[in-house]
Amino acid sequence: MHLGALRNVNSRALQSLGPDSGYDSIGDFPQAESLGAYLNQLDRENALPKMILYNLNPGDNSVFAAMAGNFQDGSIPAKFSSAAAGGFSIRRKALSGS
């Protein structure tokens, strides 16, 4: 999950180039309560997959790190973690096991 992005803030660029074309910014949204409820529901249903939370707002790093720790159950090493938004391809390899 990639959280904390305020998408497509430049409407002229959005009109010209389309969505998600590089005109995103750091969002300043309260996320802990709703994220915790969502992850808890997935966990209760045994549907919480191996996951990395990507966080765009460095002010939320501690929130996401703590949230990841709440759902480690020992079934899979590093089942759930948090990370800064950069380095996606490296983390994708880690998730796929290759």
N, C-alpha and C positions, 0 to 999 in steps of 0.2 A: 504494500500500500504506500502510495506517495501522498503525504499529507502536508498541509501548510502552504499550498500554492494558491495565489490569487490569479486565476487564468484570464488570458486575453484582455489585458487592461487597456490596450491601444485599439480603439474601435476602428480607426482608419486602416490600420494594419490587418486587423481581423477581416474587414470587408475585402481588402485587396488580396491577402495571402491565405486566409482561412484560419480555423482554430488551431491552437497549440503550435504556432509557428515561431515561437521565441519571444513572445511579448507577455510573459508571466512575471509575477513579482512575489515577494514574500507576503503571505497573508498573516493577519494578526487575529486569529480566531480562537476562542476557547474550545479546546478539543478533548480534554482529559475525560470529562464525565460521559460524553456520548461515545467516545472511542472505547472506554472501559466497559460500558453497557453492551456495545456491539460485540466486542471480543468475548465477554462473559457469556453472551447468548450462544455464540459459536462453540465455545468450550463446553457449555452445558449439553449441547446437541452432538458432542463428539465430532464437530465439523471444523475445528480450528486447524488449518494446515500449517506446514512449515512456512514461516513468513518473515520478511524484513520490512519494518516500517521505515520509509524514507521520509525524513522531516526537512522541510525547506527553511523553517524558522528556527535559528539557533537558540532563541529564547525558550523553545519547547524541548530541547535536548534531554533535560532531566526528566521531564514528564514521560517522554517516550521510552527512555531507558528503564525507568521504574515500571512502566506498563508492560514492557517486554518481560521483565523479571516476574511479574504476577502470573504469567501463564506458562512458565517452564514446568513441565511435568515429569521430566526424566525419560520420556518415551523415545525421544530423538535428541541427540546432542545439538545444542544451539537451535532448538526448534523455533524459537521466536527471538528476534533481535531488532535493534533499532540502529539506524545509521544516518549520516548526513546524505544529502541527495546525490552527491557526485559519485563516480566510480561504479555506475550501474552494471557494466559488463563484467567486472570482477565479481560482484556480488551475485549476479545471475549464474555464473559458473559455480559459485559456492552452493547455491540452492539446488542446482541440477546434479551436483556431485561430480562434475567433470573438471 
